[in-house]
Amino acid sequence: MGEQATTAPANAEAAKNGHVKLSWREKICYGFGDFGNGFMFDLGQAYLTKYWIDVCTIPAAAVAGIFAFTKIFDAFMDPIAGSAIDSRKNIGKRGKFRPVMMISSIILAILTIITFTMPEISTSGKIIFAYGAYMAWGLVYSFTNIPYASLASVMTRDVEERSQMATTRQAGSIGAQLITGIAFVPIVLMFASPHHGFVVASIVMAVIGVIGFAICYFNCHEHVPVKRNTHAEQKAKFSDYIKIVFTNKPLLCIILMTLFTISAMNTNNQMMIFFCQYNLGHMGLQPIVNGIMMGCSVVGILLIPKLVKLFGKKKTAIGGLLIGCAADILNFVIPTNLYSFIILVTIGYVALAIPNGVTWAFVSDVIDYSEWHNGIRKEGITYAAFNFSRKIAQAIAAIVSSGILVLTGYVANAVQSEMTLTGIKAAMTLYPGVALGIAAIILYFFYGLTDDKFKQIAEDLNNGKWEHGTIE
């Protein structure tokens, strides 16, 4: 793999106009970025709660506080990371975003291992260590994920190409969830000491994560030359970024929707290991359930380009949210049964994977909308605003997951009461169902950036125009 671009020289004129047709190699390798990301991000969302509570014996209430505080801290660090990345100038053939992404991913891998390495100290010391390690992890994650996500907006401006990239990105994300969901627990169980098991499993996953980012780094390129309103750029200060974000109505809608979709997904992932161990009776069922649920999701998201072509991004996303809502609520209402649970949780997860995949195309669109509307293009800060909502959603998921354990009297490594089992089931199914229903309502009523409107905006930008004038 080398630095040579994967698109043909004939694409030069298309790049000038933004309508770059990417090779399948480049689109697939872009998805490997989220594949690598998932091997580090998903561990924290799915297994840190279990590790800190059951292995490190940190009280569940303290774990809820760790997640809530660190995620909110991360959310406020995202604009700083976005601003720093936006201030970079294009550096030769490597571009603005890829070098930051690659270097940060290596540091992120090291911090991923550290978060699953707890020294033998007092409970207070463990809590302080967990706070410090996870805050550092979150800060570096911002410098990894923001440039990776921003990269898509400068690879192409073509609507169909972006929907395909959104598909490969979501495929990479679900693929990582599938592998970590199947392999992580068995690796842990290979060791007599869960402390050793968690460390070894995190090392394996972190190494694979860096490899995924490397594949993306060496094969994806920034093809679209961005025309900027230089006068507006000169006037823009950090304080102006808040104004830029809050005048981008489609972005605000995606932010609000994401609070519910991501908190639903993360709550599902965090509670799965608890649900399998206590409600279904064996923690070893977790890799099986994850394998079926996430394996089907990989197949489901391959339908995204076809669905988007038939129905458009907005209708496709709403349809997935409504199906997921119905499946999750039904899963809560009917008595717990292994087979019905697997069927319904799989339907719900596949349905959620589709709008989550489409969301990445939405984000690229709202970046272009921001440039068209304000005359200022800030990929990093626009994505940072979106990522802010993801971090808050993750904090919400942590509060729901750990909070329900506290409120229902959870006792680590013991037989749980009926109240605790019902609470685990509610966090696993009822909360995601309600959250997805609210997300569908938000998207239906408030997201006005249709595919047809975006095509006109893209055409204006390609011609050097923006809503209030001409781009220099």
Solvent accessible surface area in square Angstrom, and as a share of the most:
residue,aa,sasa,rsa
1,M,145,0.65
2,G,40,0.39
3,E,34,0.15
4,Q,159,0.71
5,A,47,0.37
6,T,31,0.18
7,T,23,0.13
8,A,63,0.49
9,P,124,0.78
10,A,94,0.73
11,N,24,0.12
12,A,71,0.55
13,E,106,0.47
14,A,25,0.20
15,A,16,0.13
16,K,120,0.51
17,N,58,0.30
18,G,1,0.01
19,H,69,0.31
20,V,0,0.00
21,K,111,0.47
22,L,11,0.05
23,S,38,0.25
24,W,146,0.51
25,R,123,0.45
26,E,0,0.00
27,K,6,0.03
28,I,86,0.44
29,C,14,0.08
30,Y,3,0.01
31,G,3,0.03
32,F,66,0.28
33,G,0,0.00
34,D,6,0.03
35,F,38,0.16
36,G,0,0.00
37,N,9,0.05
38,G,3,0.03
39,F,1,0.00
40,M,1,0.00
41,F,8,0.03
42,D,12,0.06
43,L,0,0.00
44,G,4,0.04
45,Q,2,0.01
46,A,14,0.11
47,Y,3,0.01
48,L,1,0.00
49,T,0,0.00
50,K,12,0.05
51,Y,1,0.00
52,W,1,0.00
53,I,9,0.04
54,D,14,0.07
55,V,23,0.13
56,C,0,0.00
57,T,89,0.52
58,I,1,0.01
59,P,71,0.45
60,A,16,0.12
61,A,62,0.48
62,A,23,0.18
63,V,0,0.00
64,A,15,0.12
65,G,28,0.27
66,I,0,0.00
67,F,0,0.00
68,A,16,0.12
69,F,108,0.45
70,T,0,0.00
71,K,0,0.00
72,I,74,0.37
73,F,55,0.23
74,D,0,0.00
75,A,0,0.00
76,F,119,0.50
77,M,41,0.18
78,D,0,0.00
79,P,31,0.20
80,I,90,0.46
81,A,0,0.00
82,G,0,0.00
83,S,28,0.18
84,A,46,0.36
85,I,2,0.01
86,D,13,0.07
87,S,78,0.50
88,R,62,0.23
89,K,161,0.68
90,N,113,0.58
91,I,100,0.51
92,G,70,0.67
93,K,134,0.57
94,R,106,0.39
95,G,7,0.06
96,K,14,0.06
97,F,3,0.01
98,R,1,0.00
99,P,24,0.15
100,V,24,0.14
101,M,0,0.00
102,M,26,0.11
103,I,111,0.56
104,S,11,0.07
105,S,0,0.00
106,I,84,0.43
107,I,80,0.40
108,L,0,0.00
109,A,9,0.07
110,I,98,0.50
111,L,25,0.12
112,T,2,0.01
113,I,43,0.22
114,I,64,0.33
115,T,5,0.03
116,F,2,0.01
117,T,58,0.34
118,M,15,0.07
119,P,52,0.33
120,E,145,0.65
121,I,80,0.41
122,S,74,0.48
123,T,64,0.37
124,S,73,0.47
125,G,18,0.18
126,K,24,0.10
127,I,38,0.19
128,I,124,0.63
129,F,63,0.26
130,A,1,0.01
131,Y,61,0.23
132,G,42,0.40
133,A,12,0.09
134,Y,2,0.01
135,M,48,0.21
136,A,40,0.31
137,W,4,0.02
138,G,0,0.00
139,L,62,0.31
140,V,26,0.15
141,Y,2,0.01
142,S,0,0.00
143,F,58,0.24
144,T,0,0.00
145,N,1,0.00
146,I,0,0.00
147,P,0,0.00
148,Y,0,0.00
149,A,7,0.05
150,S,0,0.00
151,L,0,0.00
152,A,10,0.08
153,S,0,0.00
154,V,8,0.05
155,M,0,0.00
156,T,0,0.00
157,R,11,0.04
158,D,17,0.09
159,V,24,0.14
160,E,91,0.41
161,E,10,0.05
162,R,7,0.03
163,S,5,0.03
164,Q,35,0.16
165,M,4,0.02
166,A,3,0.02
167,T,8,0.05
168,T,18,0.11
169,R,5,0.02
170,Q,6,0.03
171,A,26,0.20
172,G,8,0.08
173,S,20,0.13
174,I,1,0.00
175,G,12,0.12
176,A,0,0.00
177,Q,5,0.02
178,L,38,0.19
179,I,70,0.36
180,T,3,0.02
181,G,3,0.03
182,I,75,0.38
183,A,31,0.24
184,F,1,0.00
185,V,5,0.03
186,P,56,0.35
187,I,31,0.16
188,V,10,0.06
189,L,98,0.49
190,M,147,0.66
191,F,74,0.31
192,A,113,0.88
193,S,34,0.22
194,P,60,0.38
195,H,52,0.23
196,H,116,0.52
197,G,0,0.00
198,F,11,0.05
199,V,36,0.21
200,V,50,0.29
201,A,0,0.00
202,S,0,0.00
203,I,73,0.37
204,V,59,0.34
205,M,2,0.01
206,A,1,0.01
207,V,80,0.46
208,I,55,0.28
209,G,0,0.00
210,V,33,0.19
211,I,95,0.48
212,G,1,0.01
213,F,0,0.00
214,A,22,0.17
215,I,36,0.18
216,C,0,0.00
217,Y,21,0.08
218,F,72,0.30
219,N,1,0.01
220,C,0,0.00
221,H,12,0.05
222,E,47,0.21
223,H,29,0.13
224,V,9,0.05
225,P,75,0.47
226,V,38,0.22
227,K,77,0.33
228,R,67,0.25
229,N,13,0.06
230,T,62,0.36
231,H,105,0.47
232,A,13,0.10
233,E,37,0.17
234,Q,146,0.65
235,K,119,0.50
236,A,20,0.16
237,K,136,0.58
238,F,103,0.43
239,S,81,0.52
240,D,48,0.25
241,Y,19,0.07
242,I,100,0.51
243,K,142,0.60
244,I,8,0.04
245,V,14,0.08
246,F,129,0.54
247,T,45,0.26
248,N,1,0.00
249,K,153,0.65
250,P,10,0.06
251,L,1,0.01
252,L,56,0.28
253,C,7,0.04
254,I,0,0.00
255,I,29,0.14
256,L,78,0.39
257,M,2,0.01
258,T,2,0.01
259,L,39,0.19
260,F,51,0.21
261,T,3,0.02
262,I,5,0.03
263,S,0,0.00
264,A,0,0.00
265,M,14,0.06
266,N,1,0.00
267,T,0,0.00
268,N,9,0.05
269,N,13,0.07
270,Q,0,0.00
271,M,0,0.00
272,M,2,0.01
273,I,4,0.02
274,F,1,0.00
275,F,1,0.00
276,C,0,0.00
277,Q,45,0.20
278,Y,31,0.12
279,N,31,0.16
280,L,33,0.16
281,G,56,0.53
282,H,115,0.51
283,M,41,0.18
284,G,24,0.23
285,L,37,0.19
286,Q,2,0.01
287,P,16,0.10
288,I,97,0.49
289,V,0,0.00
290,N,6,0.03
291,G,17,0.16
292,I,71,0.36
293,M,0,0.00
294,M,8,0.04
295,G,22,0.21
296,C,58,0.35
297,S,0,0.00
298,V,39,0.23
299,V,100,0.57
300,G,7,0.06
301,I,0,0.00
302,L,107,0.53
303,L,98,0.49
304,I,1,0.00
305,P,34,0.21
306,K,121,0.51
307,L,43,0.22
308,V,13,0.08
309,K,149,0.63
310,L,111,0.55
311,F,114,0.48
312,G,17,0.16
313,K,7,0.03
314,K,50,0.21
315,K,143,0.61
316,T,9,0.05
317,A,0,0.00
318,I,21,0.11
319,G,29,0.28
320,G,5,0.05
321,L,0,0.00
322,L,95,0.47
323,I,99,0.50
324,G,0,0.00
325,C,24,0.14
326,A,63,0.49
327,A,7,0.05
328,D,8,0.04
329,I,59,0.30
330,L,88,0.44
331,N,5,0.02
332,F,56,0.23
333,V,103,0.59
334,I,48,0.24
335,P,116,0.73
336,T,61,0.36
337,N,75,0.38
338,L,55,0.27
339,Y,156,0.59
340,S,30,0.20
341,F,5,0.02
342,I,23,0.12
343,I,107,0.54
344,L,19,0.09
345,V,1,0.01
346,T,14,0.08
347,I,74,0.38
348,G,3,0.03
349,Y,7,0.03
350,V,30,0.17
351,A,6,0.04
352,L,9,0.05
353,A,2,0.02
354,I,20,0.10
355,P,0,0.00
356,N,11,0.06
357,G,0,0.00
358,V,1,0.01
359,T,8,0.04
360,W,24,0.08
361,A,3,0.02
362,F,1,0.00
363,V,6,0.03
364,S,6,0.04
365,D,4,0.02
366,V,0,0.00
367,I,2,0.01
368,D,0,0.00
369,Y,21,0.08
370,S,2,0.01
371,E,3,0.01
372,W,37,0.13
373,H,40,0.18
374,N,31,0.16
375,G,1,0.01
376,I,18,0.09
377,R,2,0.01
378,K,26,0.11
379,E,1,0.01
380,G,0,0.00
381,I,6,0.03
382,T,2,0.01
383,Y,0,0.00
384,A,0,0.00
385,A,13,0.10
386,F,0,0.00
387,N,0,0.00
388,F,59,0.25
389,S,1,0.01
390,R,22,0.08
391,K,1,0.00
392,I,38,0.19
393,A,0,0.00
394,Q,2,0.01
395,A,3,0.02
396,I,56,0.28
397,A,0,0.00
398,A,0,0.00
399,I,88,0.45
400,V,35,0.20
401,S,0,0.00
402,S,0,0.00
403,G,17,0.17
404,I,42,0.21
405,L,0,0.00
406,V,68,0.39
407,L,143,0.71
408,T,17,0.10
409,G,49,0.47
410,Y,26,0.10
411,V,88,0.50
412,A,39,0.30
413,N,101,0.52
414,A,41,0.32
415,V,151,0.87
416,Q,17,0.07
417,S,63,0.41
418,E,133,0.60
419,M,129,0.58
420,T,0,0.00
421,L,38,0.19
422,T,74,0.43
423,G,6,0.05
424,I,0,0.00
425,K,23,0.10
426,A,21,0.17
427,A,2,0.02
428,M,1,0.00
429,T,1,0.00
430,L,59,0.29
431,Y,55,0.21
432,P,3,0.02
433,G,0,0.00
434,V,71,0.41
435,A,1,0.01
436,L,1,0.00
437,G,13,0.13
438,I,66,0.33
439,A,0,0.00
440,A,3,0.02
441,I,100,0.51
442,I,12,0.06
443,L,0,0.00
444,Y,130,0.50
445,F,136,0.56
446,F,132,0.55
447,Y,2,0.01
448,G,50,0.48
449,L,5,0.03
450,T,67,0.39
451,D,30,0.16
452,D,112,0.58
453,K,94,0.40
454,F,1,0.00
455,K,109,0.46
456,Q,105,0.47
457,I,2,0.01
458,A,1,0.01
459,E,79,0.36
460,D,27,0.14
461,L,4,0.02
462,N,12,0.06
463,N,88,0.45
464,G,6,0.06
465,K,105,0.44
466,W,41,0.14
467,E,77,0.34
468,H,125,0.56
469,G,35,0.33
470,T,97,0.56
471,I,11,0.06
472,E,129,0.58
